[in-house]
Amino acid sequence: MKLSLGARRRIVQAVSAIALNSNFGRFATEGFCIPVMNCEACAAAWLGCPIGLMGGRIGFRAFPLMVVASVVVSGLLFGRFLCGWVCPMGFLQDLLHRIPGPKIRLPRFLTFGKYAFLAISVVAVAWFLGKESGLFYCKICPTASLQVVIPTMIADGDWQVAGARALRLGILAVVLVLAVLNHRAFCKVMCPVGAMTALAGRRSLLAVRMNADKCLRCKACDRACPMDVKVEACKDTGRRINGDPECVECLTCESVCTKQAIHNNSRILKR
């Protein structure tokens, strides 16, 4: 029996989360990265974090070539596909949003927040203050708090919550609660990796399009989109759906369209 797109995505997400954090031998691979949120300081992480690597290079007044190259190449090939199918932080948010309860939508202008985090808390802070500054993104990153701070607290039996640790755990708590209330709120508002991939992936080879002749304007795609992309509007504009910088190419819109009006050009990612 052929699995649905949604089921296949969950499997890929789960396998990716395990694969990215199965370096129990602590082999030295942290110098390499792919553009997803997965903390390099995690005891079992294979790859470096794009933000950590950027901060280190910029702090030494050097161009973060490896990070930029990985973002540009993946963006040109796949757009934000890694955000939707591989990123462990995205996977966690997808699971949390399935918890029953009230749901909210965030104003679209808040999506510019991730660009501000990238420009200020990553680039500017690393350049002027250095990666070790308490204002650098890694010091408040909820992914790092979840993968490093909390496991360290458990391993050391150190439950003291004060100062910088209190701030970090507070930000993590807000992000996790928001994930229940709003689908992928962290991706929309706070993720600097998402900001980079959004800038790089608007002309990717992977394309998600709408067949205007088949669309019934039922808005099922708009309601289902985790990133609040106005999918149905592409019927009138003729633009491809993943031309929107917020689209993470999860293909939820394609899955819910009963008339198969939405399709992608990948031979693998078909219904």
C-alpha positions as CSV (number, residue, x, y, z in Angstrom):
1,M,0.0,0.0,0.0
2,K,1.3,3.4,-1.0
3,L,1.9,5.8,1.9
4,S,0.3,9.2,1.8
5,L,2.6,12.3,1.4
6,G,1.9,13.2,5.1
7,A,2.9,9.8,6.3
8,R,6.1,9.8,4.2
9,R,7.0,13.2,5.5
10,R,6.6,12.1,9.1
11,I,8.8,9.1,8.5
12,V,11.5,11.2,6.8
13,Q,11.4,13.7,9.7
14,A,11.7,11.0,12.3
15,V,14.6,9.3,10.5
16,S,16.3,12.6,10.0
17,A,16.0,13.6,13.7
18,I,17.6,10.3,14.7
19,A,20.2,10.3,12.0
20,L,21.4,13.8,12.8
21,N,21.8,12.9,16.5
22,S,23.3,9.4,16.4
23,N,27.0,10.4,16.7
24,F,27.6,8.5,19.9
25,G,31.2,7.9,19.0
26,R,31.7,11.6,18.9
27,F,33.4,11.5,15.5
28,A,34.7,15.0,14.4
29,T,32.2,16.2,11.8
30,E,31.1,19.5,13.4
31,G,32.8,21.5,10.7
32,F,30.1,20.6,8.2
33,C,26.5,21.6,8.3
34,I,23.2,21.5,6.5
35,P,20.7,24.4,6.9
36,V,18.5,23.0,9.7
37,M,18.1,23.8,13.4
38,N,20.1,21.1,15.2
39,C,22.5,22.1,17.9
40,E,26.2,21.2,17.3
41,A,26.8,21.2,21.1
42,C,24.4,18.2,21.5
43,A,26.5,15.2,22.7
44,A,25.3,13.1,19.8
45,A,25.1,15.6,16.9
46,W,27.0,14.8,13.7
47,L,27.1,18.1,12.1
48,G,27.7,21.7,13.0
49,C,25.0,24.3,13.4
50,P,24.8,26.9,10.6
51,I,24.3,29.6,13.2
52,G,27.2,28.5,15.4
53,L,29.5,28.2,12.4
54,M,28.5,31.6,11.1
55,G,29.1,33.2,14.5
56,G,32.5,31.7,14.7
57,R,33.6,32.9,11.3
58,I,32.1,36.3,11.5
59,G,33.6,36.8,15.0
60,F,37.0,36.4,13.4
61,R,36.0,38.8,10.6
62,A,35.9,36.0,8.0
63,F,33.2,35.2,5.5
64,P,31.1,32.2,6.5
65,L,31.6,30.5,3.2
66,M,30.6,27.0,4.2
67,V,27.3,28.1,5.7
68,V,26.4,30.4,2.8
69,A,27.3,27.7,0.3
70,S,25.2,25.1,2.0
71,V,22.2,27.5,2.1
72,V,22.5,28.7,-1.5
73,V,23.0,25.2,-2.9
74,S,20.2,23.6,-1.0
75,G,18.0,26.7,-1.7
76,L,18.6,26.5,-5.4
77,L,18.0,22.8,-5.5
78,F,15.2,22.3,-3.0
79,G,14.0,25.7,-1.7
80,R,13.0,25.3,2.0
81,F,12.4,21.5,1.6
82,L,14.9,20.8,4.4
83,C,12.8,23.0,6.7
84,G,9.6,21.0,6.0
85,W,11.1,17.5,5.8
86,V,14.4,17.3,7.7
87,C,14.7,19.9,10.4
88,P,14.3,18.3,13.9
89,M,12.9,21.5,15.4
90,G,10.3,21.7,12.7
91,F,9.4,18.1,13.3
92,L,8.9,18.8,17.1
93,Q,6.7,21.7,16.3
94,D,4.6,19.6,13.9
95,L,4.0,17.0,16.7
96,L,3.2,19.6,19.3
97,H,0.7,21.3,17.1
98,R,-1.3,18.1,17.0
99,I,-2.1,18.5,20.7
100,P,-5.9,19.4,20.9
101,G,-6.8,22.9,22.1
102,P,-7.4,26.4,20.8
103,K,-5.4,27.5,17.8
104,I,-4.4,31.0,16.8
105,R,-2.9,32.7,13.7
106,L,0.0,35.1,13.9
107,P,0.0,38.4,12.0
108,R,2.0,38.1,8.8
109,F,4.3,41.0,9.7
110,L,5.8,38.9,12.6
111,T,7.5,36.7,10.0
112,F,10.0,39.5,9.5
113,G,11.2,38.7,13.0
114,K,13.4,35.9,11.8
115,Y,15.3,38.3,9.5
116,A,15.8,40.6,12.5
117,F,17.2,37.8,14.6
118,L,19.6,36.9,11.7
119,A,20.8,40.4,11.1
120,I,21.1,41.5,14.7
121,S,21.5,38.5,17.0
122,V,23.7,36.5,14.6
123,V,25.6,38.8,12.2
124,A,25.8,42.1,14.1
125,V,26.5,40.6,17.5
126,A,29.1,38.2,16.2
127,W,30.9,41.0,14.3
128,F,30.9,43.6,17.1
129,L,30.8,41.5,20.3
130,G,31.9,38.0,19.3
131,K,30.2,34.6,19.4
132,E,30.7,34.2,23.1
133,S,28.6,37.3,23.9
134,G,25.4,36.7,25.9
135,L,23.5,38.4,23.1
136,F,24.6,36.0,20.4
137,Y,21.7,33.8,19.2
138,C,23.1,30.5,20.4
139,K,22.8,31.9,24.0
140,I,19.0,32.1,23.7
141,C,18.4,29.4,21.1
142,P,15.5,27.2,22.1
143,T,17.0,24.3,20.1
144,A,20.2,24.5,22.1
145,S,18.2,24.7,25.3
146,L,16.3,21.6,24.4
147,Q,19.3,19.6,23.2
148,V,22.0,20.8,25.5
149,V,20.9,22.8,28.5
150,I,18.1,20.5,29.7
151,P,20.1,17.2,29.2
152,T,23.1,18.7,31.0
153,M,20.9,19.7,33.9
154,I,19.6,16.2,34.1
155,A,23.0,14.6,33.8
156,D,24.5,16.9,36.4
157,G,21.5,16.9,38.7
158,D,21.7,20.7,38.6
159,W,18.2,22.0,38.8
160,Q,19.0,25.6,39.6
161,V,17.2,28.0,37.4
162,A,18.4,31.6,37.6
163,G,19.9,34.4,35.4
164,A,20.8,33.4,31.9
165,R,19.5,29.8,32.3
166,A,16.2,31.1,33.4
167,L,16.0,33.3,30.3
168,R,16.9,30.4,28.1
169,L,14.4,28.1,29.6
170,G,11.7,30.8,29.6
171,I,12.2,31.4,25.8
172,L,12.0,27.6,25.2
173,A,8.8,27.3,27.2
174,V,7.2,30.2,25.2
175,V,8.3,28.6,21.9
176,L,6.9,25.2,22.9
177,V,3.6,26.7,24.0
178,L,3.3,28.7,20.8
179,A,3.9,25.6,18.8
180,V,0.8,24.1,20.3
181,L,-1.2,27.2,19.6
182,N,0.2,28.1,16.2
183,H,1.8,25.8,13.6
184,R,5.5,26.4,13.4
185,A,5.5,29.7,15.2
186,F,9.3,29.4,15.8
187,C,10.0,28.9,12.1
188,K,7.9,31.9,11.2
189,V,9.2,34.4,13.8
190,M,12.5,33.4,15.3
191,C,14.5,31.0,13.2
192,P,17.5,32.6,11.5
193,V,18.2,29.4,9.5
194,G,14.6,29.8,8.1
195,A,15.4,33.4,7.2
196,M,18.5,32.3,5.2
197,T,16.7,29.5,3.4
198,A,13.7,31.8,2.6
199,L,16.1,34.3,0.9
200,A,17.9,31.6,-1.0
201,G,15.1,29.3,-2.1
202,R,12.6,31.4,-4.0
203,R,13.8,30.1,-7.4
204,S,14.4,26.5,-6.5
205,L,14.4,23.7,-9.0
206,L,11.7,22.0,-6.9
207,A,8.4,23.7,-7.9
208,V,5.0,23.4,-6.3
209,R,2.3,24.8,-8.6
210,M,-1.5,25.1,-8.9
211,N,-3.6,24.0,-11.9
212,A,-6.0,26.9,-12.0
213,D,-8.5,25.0,-14.1
214,K,-9.0,22.4,-11.4
215,C,-9.1,24.7,-8.4
216,L,-12.6,25.1,-6.9
217,R,-11.6,27.9,-4.5
218,C,-12.6,25.8,-1.4
219,K,-9.6,27.2,0.5
220,A,-8.8,23.8,2.0
221,C,-5.2,24.5,1.1
222,D,-5.1,27.8,2.8
223,R,-6.6,26.4,6.0
224,A,-4.2,23.4,6.0
225,C,-0.9,25.3,5.3
226,P,1.2,25.3,8.5
227,M,3.0,28.4,7.3
228,D,-0.1,30.4,6.5
229,V,0.8,30.8,2.9
230,K,-2.1,32.1,0.7
231,V,-2.0,29.1,-1.5
232,E,-5.3,29.7,-3.4
233,A,-4.1,33.1,-4.5
234,C,-1.7,31.4,-6.9
235,K,-4.8,30.5,-9.0
236,D,-5.1,34.2,-9.9
237,T,-1.4,35.3,-9.9
238,G,0.0,32.2,-11.7
239,R,3.0,32.2,-9.3
240,R,4.2,29.0,-8.0
241,I,3.2,28.2,-4.5
242,N,6.7,27.8,-3.1
243,G,7.6,31.2,-4.6
244,D,6.3,32.5,-1.2
245,P,9.3,32.7,1.1
246,E,7.3,31.2,4.0
247,C,6.6,27.9,2.1
248,V,8.5,25.0,3.6
249,E,7.4,22.6,0.8
250,C,5.7,20.3,3.2
251,L,3.2,19.6,0.5
252,T,0.3,19.6,2.9
253,C,-1.6,21.7,0.4
254,E,-1.1,19.0,-2.2
255,S,-2.3,16.4,0.2
256,V,-5.6,18.1,1.1
257,C,-6.6,19.1,-2.4
258,T,-9.4,16.8,-3.4
259,K,-9.3,17.9,-7.1
260,Q,-5.5,17.4,-7.4
261,A,-5.2,21.0,-8.5
262,I,-1.8,21.2,-6.7
263,H,1.3,19.3,-7.9
264,N,5.0,19.4,-7.7
265,N,7.6,18.6,-10.3
266,S,9.5,15.9,-8.3
267,R,9.3,12.3,-9.4
268,I,9.6,11.2,-5.8
269,L,7.2,13.5,-4.0
270,K,4.0,12.4,-5.6
271,R,0.8,11.3,-4.0
